[in-house]
Structures are given as C-alpha cells and as structure tokens.
Amino acid sequence: MSSGSSFVIACVGKPSAGKSSFLNAVTEANAKVGNFPFTTIEPNQGIAYYPIDCACKRFNKSSQCKPRYGSCKDGKRLIPVRMLDVAGLVPGASEGRGLGNQFLDDLRHADALIHVVDASGGTDENGKETKNYDPINDIEWLRFEIHSWVYNNLLKKWPGIVRRQVATKTSPITVFQENMSGYGANREIIIRCIERMNKAAIELDKEGQDSEMAIPGIIQKGGSSNKTNTSTSLSSSNTVLTNWTKKHLHKFVSIFLDERFPTVVALNKIDRSEADKNIIKILRKYSGSSKTDPLDGIRQENIVVTSALSECFLKKLKDQGYIKYTAGDEDFESHEEDPTLKKADGRTFDRLEEIRDLVLFRYGSTGVQDVIVRAVRALRMIPVFPVKNVTNFTNKSSSGDGSGAAFVDCVLVREGTTVRQVAGMVNSILDKQYAGAETVGGLQLGENDVIVPKKNDVLSFKLNNSSR
Ligand SMILES: Nc1nc2c(ncn2[C@@H]2O[C@H](COP(=O)(O)OP(=O)(O)OP(=O)(O)O)[C@@H](O)[C@H]2O)c(=O)[nH]1
C-alpha cells in the first residue's frame, strides 16, 4: 500500500535568497530509504514532513500508531512530502537567460511552489550584495517570468489552435488539455480553469472588445469593430475561442497558473533588522488579495515570514545535544532550563539568545515548517487513513485482539476526492476488485461519497473474490 503523498513542492528563488538554507532547514539530510514512500530520490530532491493531527488521537490509539512512512508522536503525525530544488531563476528566464529554459522545464515536475525571497533587501535581482533592494520586485518578477513563458507559447500557437477547433468542433476542455499538458496540467485542472474563465469572461465581455488586443491571424466572429457584445464565455458555444483577445489569453494564463502552481512566499532573513519595513510593505500590498482574483497569484494567507538560517542553527544544536527543540516550536530549552543538556560556549549562547529575541519571540517561530503546511494546504490536500479493520484500526482483517500496529497508512488526497478514487490510489488490486467501503461504526460508504475529515476519513475497503 502506498502512503504519504505523490505531489512535489518546488523551492524557487533568485541566487542568495536562502533557497539552500531553506531546503536544509526543512529536509531530512539523513532520511533513510524506507522512511518515505518514494522509490527514487533524485539529487535535487529532498524529503520534508507535513504535520497533521493523526486519527490515532481521536480513537485513543496513539500508543499503537505505527506509520509505515514518517512518524507519529502523541497524535502529531509527520507525513513525508517530496521537495524539489529548482535552480536558475534570474530575470529574463522566460527568454532563456541564465538557466531559464532548464528552470522552466523543471517547473513542470512541481505541484506547488515555495518562493524564497530575501526580505532584508540585501541582495539585488541577480543575487549580488546591495542595500535597500525592494523584495516586492522579486515576488512580481517570478510571476511575470512564468506568466510570460506560458502566455508567449500559447499566443504563438493560438491561430492554429482556433482554426483546428473551428474545423473539428472540439470541446474547449479537450483543446486546453491538449495544449496545456506540456505544463503538467491534468483534466481536473483544465476543468477548474474553464469554470473560472467562464466567470471572468462575463466581466471581460462587459468591457467590450478592444481591437488593439485582437490576436493576429484570427478573424473575429463579431467583426473587427472596437466594441462588440459577442459572448466569450466558453459555455456558450464551441467556436467561441475565435472571439478571444490577448486580454482573454492573459486572464486564462493567470487563472491557469493560480490552479497549476499554487505559490507560498517565504519572506526570508527576518532575523535581519532591515527586513521589518519590507515585510510590512509586502503584507500591506497583498492584504486585499482575495481568493478569487488570481491576477497577482499571491494571497496574503500564503505569505510566511521565515529565518531559514536560524532554523538550520537550531537544528544543528539540537542534533549536538545543546538544546531541546522541535521544528515549528515557539521556543527551545537549553542547559539553563534543563541541566541535562550540554552547556553552550559564550558565542553559541549569544547566538541562541539572538535567535530567541529577533525571531522566536517576535514572530512565534522560524516559520519554515509553516511554509510546508501552507504549501500542502494551498494544494488543498487532506489526510485519509485506509485500514483493513475499522474496529481496531489495524491492517489485520480478522478482529483478533486488536493489539497490532494501528493507522499504518495515511495518504494525502485533494479535497473533493471520492471513496472510489481513494481505492484507486491505494493499490491496483483494490482498484480492480473494489466491492465497497465502510467507515467507523460499520457505516457503509457509497463509491461517490466525498472524503470529509473526521467523518469518513478512516475507511476500509472490501474486495471481490477475497476478503481484506
Ligand atoms: N541572516 C540570514 N541569512 C540567511 C538566511 N537564510 C540564508 N541566509 C544567508 O544567505 C546567503 C545565501 O544563502 P543560500 O541558502 O546559499 O542561498 P541560495 O538561494 O541557495 O543561493 P544560490 O545557491 O546562489 O542559489 C548565505 O550566506 C546564507 O547564510 C536567514 O534566514 N537569515
């Protein structure tokens, strides 16, 4: 049975923003094969952990909870997630500058992005040391590069796409699926984009068409007059793509990027005093960004302040036995609080106190774990616990004495996933021989029932021809 997650979170950022430090802070350098469900880990990949409230706590089974992958302590379960380090982001990436093409190509493997930004303003757009650089530039510029990459490719192909669609009357879903699959987009993403685009088109229609925004090579149905009231909503007709202008393409690409690459911004280097004013400015700028307007692509809830370097330091001192500390904590214990810990020398002690004052007391944590949490949430993932026995939560089909390992498996699935879809993700035998499912209390589940946390997220499947 698989366990963990199949998605990838990519870490991006200009040189010297703190990307490597961030990855070191969140990933397990010594993660052993077997601790996570991924068969191969490439050199530019790492494993981070997503913390959840495990179902074991709810059912008083914490002492028996034995995750196949990751770990669980007192109901706090850590689920392995795959991280990807994507290098080569410099201005002009979409035009192939630097490692631009490689960078954009690598993005295809990512499901969500973490954009590490130097919030102290101490590095320019190329990562060179400077003073008073405005980090808002970096946030906007990443969106701009990715947007330009997708938009320019689509614009180039557009006349051909439209001609073919008019000739074949292919549905917009198929058209976009064919043309956006190169960016790793699946059918579900395209359907969500089209639903959102239909709403956006109503607004664009109200503005009327602007001949300057017409796409060369397309003869518009409504003629070439400046203002027409032809509908551009994709629900109205199959051939409506002829009426799309550059404005429509930009809007579609913005929506697409919002769905395809949900992004969390890590405002890094908050331990440096210069970061304060920039953080206030950035939070103010994005405070009004709503869930439905994808134009900026950044939502306030997806901006997190971090100090990757502080987390690396705390992690190292913990490993060396100087402090007690768990990622995400608002404080640590040192020799002064617990004499069984090693006593730090003067310099180390001062550095620890500095981290306490500048980062932990001021911001509540180093922020790095919160970034992982928000990235998984941005992907709208929820945990599901498939067990063989919904009475004792073990993987033994017979009731036995219930003393075995409980809640061995946990998968993260997208909100809206049905019981039947979970069966397909668990393993191929179950997918072929699915014969039903039940949850706690023997409650039978329908195959189209949607997974709801704490309601039917602990479930057992029945198989044809054999029992599970
Ligand atoms: N003060 C402070 N410095 C940091 C922080 N995170 C990283 N740095 C420093 O910033 C510099 C660049 O950090 P890296 O992690 O190497 O940055 P990078 O983005 O991986 O850089 P490239 O490898 O060039 O792409 C190093 O000197 C780090 O020690 C932080 O939270 N606070």
The ligand as an ORCA input file, in Angstrom:
! r2SCAN-3c Opt
* xyz 0 1
  N      20.605     36.495      8.056
  C      20.178     35.459      7.348
  N      20.923     34.984      6.337
  C      20.441     33.921      5.642
  C      19.184     33.323      5.928
  N      18.993     32.303      5.062
  C      20.084     32.267      4.280
  N      20.965     33.243      4.626
  C      22.291     33.539      4.062
  O      22.150     33.987      2.721
  C      23.233     33.529      1.926
  C      22.679     32.744      0.731
  O      22.008     31.606      1.232
  P      21.808     30.276      0.372
  O      20.960     29.385      1.168
  O      23.108     29.771     -0.095
  O      21.016     30.908     -0.852
  P      20.559     30.227     -2.243
  O      19.292     30.887     -2.613
  O      20.549     28.762     -2.139
  O      21.703     30.702     -3.188
  P      22.222     30.012     -4.555
  O      22.849     28.712     -4.163
  O      23.197     31.006     -5.057
  O      21.031     29.847     -5.443
  C      24.096     32.660      2.828
  O      25.160     33.443      3.313
  C      23.154     32.284      3.958
  O      23.830     32.039      5.168
  C      18.431     33.843      7.011
  O      17.335     33.388      7.359
  N      18.975     34.917      7.675
*
